[in-house]
Amino acid sequence: MTKTCTIPLGDRAPSPKQTEFMRAGTKYVAFGGARGGGKSWAVRAKAKLLAAYYPGIKIMIVRRTYPELRANHINQLRAETGDMAEYREQTKELTFINGSVILFRYAANEKDLDKYQGTECDVLFIDEATQFTEEQYDKFKACVRGVNGFPKRIYLTCNPGGIGHAWVKRLFVDRIYKDAENPADYAFIKSKVTDNPALMDTNPDYIRQLEALPPKLRKAWLDGDWDIFEGQFFEDFVDRPEQYQSRQWTHVIEPFEVPEGWTLYRSFDWGYARPFSCGWWAIDFDGVAYRILELYGGRDDSPNEGLKWTADRVFAEIHRIETEHRWLKGRRIHGVADPAIWNAEYGESIAETAARHQVFFDKGDHERLPGWMQVHYRLAFDEAGFPMMYIFKNCKAFIRTMPLLQYDEHKPEDLDTDGEDHVADEVRYFCMARPIKPRMTPPPDTYRHSPMFVNLDIPKEDIIAKPRRKRVEVITHGKE
């Protein structure tokens, strides 16, 4: 006879957001979106309810590391379940008197995942899901199976940022789905610190700690802004639609007709299983670069998955665009690409295939750190709010992927290559083909302390003309 299992949730009632999480009936439920939203408590409470209600159910809770599992779940659940369950350290399982089991698993690296290939569970909790790649998520998701009458559910908690930011945002925030994904199966319950009265009561200073963070981190952790998060490699990239016309304090702008006299460039990064990326650039007479067009070989419904076009198809399409588009047709275009496309070890190189289609390249400078610095130099605004790089708003791959890229945790000055970095790589090749010197920090504005302002209250712009963009100093290395 199955024993009855009665487990208290604790000495407080769930918040409205936590209650919504408890009652969610979709197959995939994401909860959180900001720091302090009560996510860990909700995971433990939901797991206990399922274990008590469904005798014999198998539940799995996943975190990135085992110390995190102990600190956030194992220690608390052992105390909260008391005599109703027994924890076995060797197997890392909490077994209830009614036969239900909670498995505790972690995946600090890819090798850890191999241990779980044969694991089955009915309900999966992935705590801090943005710390996992989509491939890791898919492997854990495959554990949810079994021929029984128990519900099959996957619950995720998450904050903006982390290596899995892009796929979590795609599924639960942007709601962009692949063909096999049913939108009705997904629900996102956003919970911020202000939605967690227990934390506000026990630690009222926590919200002030979040408010004191730097602006970008504050928007991610306090407001749950998925477009801004800590660890962004290109946090200097700005997209402000309200500034598209003025072209100040934004990099994304409205497209315009490209003047005849401007120099044109094409930058390219090869990809097959991963996306390829080709960008076209126009350089004005002041050395400012405009990304005017792009061809991105990635699937719309699956970030970082390539179209698997052959090299012939890629360069046939690039040639077609350059012979038909009014901004490019009949113009000389300087090409620059990853030096790896000249590798002819297995036959005709990709560069040779491109040449057959009349698409020609010079070898790009592959130095990563100097290349990233050149990108940052181009993105920097001057004192009037003008950068040295603009992006036409039709260049969707640049606008989508560049803000998602993160720092490499092992090489703090480099970009994490596990991200969708194909646009960034060809942008780097372009920037290294047109290197510029960094702008000097403008001197402090002392006008507000001058007699003109202090005594006469004359606005600065009434007597001093707005600063004009200075011509950029291009490092030519002896050639154009």
Secondary structure as UniProt FT lines:
FT   HELIX           16..23
FT   STRAND          28..33
FT   TURN            35..36
FT   HELIX           39..53
FT   TURN            55..56
FT   STRAND          58..63
FT   HELIX           66..69
FT   HELIX           70..74
FT   HELIX           75..81
FT   HELIX           82..84
FT   STRAND          85..88
FT   TURN            89..92
FT   STRAND          93..96
FT   TURN            97..98
FT   STRAND          101..106
FT   HELIX           110..114
FT   TURN            115..118
FT   STRAND          123..126
FT   TURN            127..128
FT   HELIX           129..131
FT   HELIX           134..141
FT   TURN            142..143
FT   STRAND          153..158
FT   TURN            163..164
FT   HELIX           165..168
FT   HELIX           169..173
FT   TURN            179..180
FT   HELIX           183..185
FT   STRAND          186..191
FT   HELIX           193..195
FT   HELIX           197..202
FT   TURN            204..205
FT   HELIX           206..211
FT   HELIX           215..221
FT   TURN            222..223
FT   TURN            226..227
FT   TURN            230..231
FT   TURN            233..236
FT   HELIX           241..243
FT   TURN            244..247
FT   STRAND          252..253
FT   TURN            260..261
FT   STRAND          263..269
FT   STRAND          277..283
FT   TURN            285..286
FT   STRAND          289..296
FT   STRAND          298..299
FT   TURN            300..301
FT   STRAND          302..306
FT   HELIX           311..324
FT   TURN            326..330
FT   STRAND          333..337
FT   HELIX           339..342
FT   TURN            345..346
FT   HELIX           350..356
FT   TURN            357..358
FT   STRAND          362..363
FT   HELIX           368..379
FT   TURN            383..384
FT   STRAND          389..392
FT   TURN            393..394
FT   HELIX           396..401
FT   HELIX           402..404
FT   STRAND          406..407
FT   TURN            412..413
FT   TURN            417..418
FT   HELIX           422..433
FT   HELIX           447..449
FT   HELIX           451..454
FT   TURN            455..456
FT   HELIX           460..463
FT   TURN            477..478
//
